[in-house]
Amino acid sequence: MPLLHVPIIDIEPFLQGDDRAKRAVAAEVDRACRDIGFLIISGHGVAPELLARMRAVSNAFFDLPMPDKLRVAQPAKDVTRGYIGIEQESVGRSRDATATAGDLNESLMIGPVDAVDPAYAAAPAAGKHFAPNLWPEAPAELRDTFSTYYREMGQLATQLMRIFALGLGLDEHHFDTSVDKHISRLRVRNYPAQSETPVPGQIRAGAHSDYGSLTILATEDKPGGLQVFNAAGEWVDVPIVPDCFIINIGDLMARWTNDAWVSTLHRVVNPPADAGAASRRLSVVFFHNPNYDAEIRCIPTCTGDAPKYPATTSGEHLRTLFVATQNA
């Protein structure tokens, strides 16, 4: 029977253990990625204090007056930097082009924080993936905190890709050269308490799958949360476990594995109408994306009868989806 709920997996044995311990963790992760595409990880080694600082500076930013937030507004649809306001985006449009209702959240996003080879960053194929970050003037500690968290998530993502490689029957370092100049995004979403009734079909984040290799999510146990569409055709709540991260794979990882692993639909639902201020929710999301020139082609252990998808690159795939999800 496939997993119908999101499992909790302790990855510390992989980070600290011998080859046998690593393979045991990888086997658990492989099953989760095949069955439901989501897992919750403990034993990741990220300090709780860092996440607490992220929440504090993020809430302080979203509490600023709107003119202050708009000083770092996203400059263009294909530049994934800066502030996006409530209802300006509809992530459900990546799966359903007719979806028009904007999502009931606002967000602030950054990209790579450390310099790479200038020639690599400026090459035509790089597009806008190394665009400069837009840093608000306040709170003063936001830039340092976001940058530290981005680097920490990048390191964790590298370890998760190594777990993935073992789970797929590959050498542990198979993906290393595809993610050593990753174009990941750190995006913090604020889901405000809802003072007005949403229009029909409008929720906090519409049903969608993520675009890249994997997502690392830290969120809060508050009304109106994350749901996953499981193999039985049911929407199930994702539990919030203290000091753990929610991990899911994205469309590129599904392509890499010839759909042996599933990039699962998920959404963020509205809180009950009477939830009030207690329903304000903050999500800290790290979207891990491979190097823009990484070729995404079916890996050898997942070919099956034949590859389902033509080869693509990480950068081109992401660029088209970023534009598709935003409202005019």
C-alpha positions as a printed Julia matrix, in Angstrom:
328×3 Matrix{Float64}:
   0.0    0.0     0.0
   1.34   3.46   -0.85
   1.86   6.05    1.85
  -1.26   8.23    2.11
   0.06  10.58    4.79
   3.34  12.45    5.02
   5.96  10.41    6.95
   8.51  11.72    9.45
  12.09  10.61    8.72
  15.14  11.19   10.9
  18.04  12.02    8.57
  20.7   12.31   11.3
  21.91   8.72   10.69
  22.7    9.74    7.12
  24.56  12.87    8.21
  26.5   11.05   10.94
  26.41   7.36   10.08
  28.21   4.7     8.07
  27.25   3.41    4.65
  24.58   1.05    5.99
  22.89   3.84    7.97
  22.97   6.13    4.95
  21.31   3.54    2.75
  18.59   2.89    5.32
  17.67   6.57    5.42
  17.8    6.79    1.62
  15.42   3.83    1.31
  12.86   5.57    3.55
  13.15   8.76    1.55
  12.84   6.87   -1.73
   9.55   5.34   -0.6
   8.15   8.71    0.49
   9.12  10.32   -2.82
   7.57   7.49   -4.84
   4.33   7.36   -2.87
   3.45  10.92   -1.86
   6.31  13.25   -2.83
   6.46  14.77    0.66
   8.28  13.97    3.89
   9.06  15.63    7.19
  12.67  15.54    8.35
  14.15  15.65   11.82
  17.83  15.44   12.74
  18.76  18.03   10.11
  21.18  19.99   12.28
  19.79  23.49   11.6
  19.77  25.59   14.77
  16.26  26.56   15.98
  17.62  30.0    16.87
  18.28  30.77   13.2
  14.7   30.01   12.24
  13.45  32.12   15.17
  15.48  35.07   13.84
  14.05  34.51   10.35
  10.5   34.63   11.7
  11.18  37.78   13.73
  12.72  39.83   10.9
  10.15  38.58    8.38
   7.17  39.52   10.53
   8.78  42.92   11.15
   9.1   43.47    7.39
   5.5   42.49    6.62
   4.28  44.78    9.41
   5.79  47.81    7.64
   3.51  50.32    5.89
   2.81  49.37    2.28
   4.91  52.22    0.77
   7.97  50.85    2.59
   7.38  47.34    1.26
   6.82  48.61   -2.26
  10.29  50.17   -2.27
  11.56  46.63   -2.92
   8.7   45.53   -5.2
   9.45  42.79   -7.72
  10.89  44.67  -10.74
   9.54  42.34  -13.46
   7.64  39.07  -13.76
  10.74  37.14  -14.79
  12.9   38.57  -11.98
  12.26  36.52   -8.87
  13.37  39.13   -6.35
  11.64  41.49   -3.99
   8.14  41.99   -2.65
   4.92  40.61   -4.16
   1.64  41.86   -2.71
  -1.55  40.07   -1.79
  -3.47  38.69   -4.81
  -0.67  39.59   -7.24
   0.14  35.92   -7.83
  -1.85  32.78   -8.56
   0.35  29.71   -8.28
  -2.53  27.53   -9.45
  -2.07  29.0   -12.94
   1.01  26.81  -13.41
  -1.42  23.86  -13.62
  -4.61  25.61  -14.76
  -4.23  28.63  -17.03
  -7.86  29.63  -16.38
  -7.27  30.19  -12.66
  -7.64  33.93  -12.08
  -8.24  34.52   -8.36
  -5.1   35.86   -6.71
  -3.59  34.02   -3.77
  -4.2   35.47   -0.31
  -0.58  35.97    0.71
   2.26  38.43    0.3
   5.91  37.5     0.02
   9.52  38.64   -0.04
  12.09  36.66   -2.03
  15.81  36.6    -2.68
  18.15  34.54   -4.82
  21.83  33.6    -4.57
  23.72  35.62   -1.96
  27.3   34.65   -2.85
  29.09  35.66   -6.04
  29.82  33.12   -8.77
  32.11  33.46  -11.78
  30.95  36.69  -13.48
  31.13  35.07  -16.91
  28.83  32.27  -15.74
  26.35  34.68  -14.14
  26.26  36.95  -17.2
  26.03  34.26  -19.91
  22.92  34.5   -22.13
  21.56  31.21  -20.76
  21.72  32.62  -17.23
  18.8   34.91  -17.97
  17.72  36.75  -14.8
  18.65  33.93  -12.41
  21.54  35.92  -10.92
  19.7   39.24  -10.76
  20.73  41.34   -7.75
  18.71  40.97   -4.59
  16.54  43.86   -3.4
  17.17  44.51    0.28
  14.75  46.61    2.35
  16.18  49.28    4.62
  14.28  47.86    7.59
  14.51  45.81    9.61
  18.27  46.41    9.67
  19.16  42.79   10.43
  17.04  41.29    7.62
  19.82  41.1     5.01
  22.27  39.3     7.28
  19.62  36.91    8.61
  18.22  36.04    5.17
  21.73  35.53    3.76
  22.74  33.23    6.62
  19.56  31.21    6.27
  19.97  30.95    2.48
  23.46  29.5     2.88
  22.29  27.05    5.57
  19.43  25.82    3.39
  21.8   25.42    0.45
  24.0   23.12    2.52
  21.01  21.12    3.73
  19.7   20.82    0.17
  23.06  19.4    -0.96
  22.78  16.69    1.7
  19.2   15.94    0.67
  20.26  15.59   -2.97
  22.87  13.07   -1.83
  20.18  11.13    0.05
  18.1   11.27   -3.13
  20.98   9.91   -5.19
  21.43   6.89   -2.93
  17.69   6.3    -2.84
  17.67   6.2    -6.64
  20.49   3.67   -6.79
  23.11   6.2    -7.86
  26.44   7.24   -6.43
  25.91   9.55   -3.44
  27.55  12.47   -5.26
  25.73  12.0    -8.56
  23.96  15.38   -8.42
  26.81  17.41   -6.91
  27.96  19.03  -10.15
  24.38  19.92  -11.08
  23.76  21.94   -7.92
  27.13  23.53   -7.07
  26.0   26.87   -8.57
  22.33  26.5    -7.76
  19.79  29.23   -8.57
  17.57  28.63   -5.56
  15.1   31.11   -4.09
  14.4   31.9    -0.48
  10.83  33.12   -0.21
   8.99  34.11    2.94
   5.21  34.15    2.66
   2.92  36.01    5.03
  -0.66  34.75    5.14
  -2.55  37.56    6.89
  -5.6   36.98    9.04
  -8.64  37.27    6.77
 -10.94  40.17    7.59
 -13.07  39.73    4.46
 -14.69  36.66    2.92
 -12.61  35.33   -0.02
 -14.26  35.2    -3.43
 -15.44  31.73   -4.52
 -12.47  29.46   -5.25
  -9.93  31.84   -3.72
  -7.58  30.39   -1.09
  -4.26  31.25    0.5
  -2.29  29.4    -2.22
  -3.93  27.53   -5.07
  -3.28  23.89   -5.94
   0.1   23.56   -7.61
   3.3   21.55   -7.72
   6.71  23.11   -7.15
   9.03  23.66  -10.06
  12.56  22.69   -9.11
  14.41  19.85   -7.46
  13.16  20.09   -3.87
  11.56  22.49   -1.39
  12.46  22.99    2.27
   9.58  24.5     4.24
   9.35  25.78    7.8
   5.88  26.91    8.78
   3.57  27.39   11.75
   0.8   25.31   13.31
  -2.02  27.79   12.82
  -5.49  27.66   11.22
  -5.48  27.51    7.44
  -2.56  25.29    6.54
  -0.85  23.09    3.98
  -2.62  20.15    2.35
  -1.31  17.45   -0.02
  -3.29  15.54   -2.67
  -2.47  11.88   -2.02
  -2.59   8.76   -4.2
  -6.14   7.99   -3.0
  -7.37  11.3    -4.4
  -7.78  12.93   -0.98
  -6.56  16.25    0.36
  -4.75  15.52    3.63
  -3.27  17.96    6.14
   0.51  18.04    6.52
   1.36  17.88   10.24
   3.53  20.6    11.75
   6.21  18.94   13.89
   8.37  21.17   16.11
  11.99  21.63   14.94
  11.34  19.72   11.71
  11.24  20.75    8.05
   8.67  19.74    5.46
  10.36  18.54    2.26
   8.77  17.96   -1.12
  10.13  17.26   -4.56
   9.37  19.44   -7.56
   8.7   18.99  -11.25
  12.36  18.83  -12.27
  13.06  15.97   -9.89
  10.02  14.17  -11.27
  11.41  14.64  -14.78
  14.85  13.48  -13.7
  13.28  10.27  -12.35
  10.9    9.72  -15.28
   7.98  10.21  -12.86
   9.17   7.37  -10.61
   9.05  10.1    -7.95
   5.94  12.28   -7.81
   5.75  16.06   -7.78
   2.57  16.25   -5.76
  -0.22  18.81   -5.89
  -0.51  20.84   -2.7
  -2.32  23.95   -1.54
  -2.74  26.26    1.44
  -6.37  26.53    2.52
  -8.24  29.35    4.18
  -8.69  29.43    7.96
 -12.17  29.15    9.51
 -14.12  32.38    9.19
 -14.01  32.99   12.94
 -10.28  32.28   13.37
  -9.38  35.96   13.66
  -5.86  37.23   14.3
  -4.68  33.78   15.42
  -4.77  32.63   11.8
  -1.92  34.85   10.62
   0.69  32.42    9.34
   4.31  32.73    8.2
   6.03  30.24    5.92
   9.77  30.26    5.24
  10.33  28.45    1.95
  13.6   27.5     0.25
  13.03  26.46   -3.36
  16.14  24.54   -4.35
  16.81  24.78   -8.08
  19.76  23.21   -9.94
  22.37  25.21  -11.84
  20.68  27.01  -14.74
  22.65  24.96  -17.27
  22.07  21.6   -15.56
  20.64  19.19  -18.09
  17.49  17.53  -16.84
  17.42  14.17  -18.56
  16.05  10.86  -17.28
  18.62   9.32  -14.93
  19.97   5.85  -15.83
  18.18   3.97  -13.04
  14.74   5.31  -14.02
  14.66   4.89  -17.79
  12.1    2.05  -17.79
  10.68   1.4   -21.25
  11.67   4.88  -22.46
  12.12   8.42  -21.16
   8.8   10.3   -21.01
  10.22  13.79  -21.42
  12.68  15.51  -23.72
  15.8   16.91  -22.11
  15.6   20.47  -20.82
  17.62  22.76  -18.6
  16.83  23.96  -15.14
  16.98  27.64  -16.07
  14.62  27.56  -19.03
  12.04  25.43  -17.23
  11.96  27.77  -14.24
  11.81  30.97  -16.28
   8.63  29.97  -18.11
   6.82  28.95  -14.92
   7.76  32.08  -12.96
   6.03  34.23  -15.56
   2.96  31.99  -15.9
   1.93  32.22  -12.24
   1.68  35.99  -11.89
  -1.43  38.05  -12.5
  -1.42  41.13  -14.71
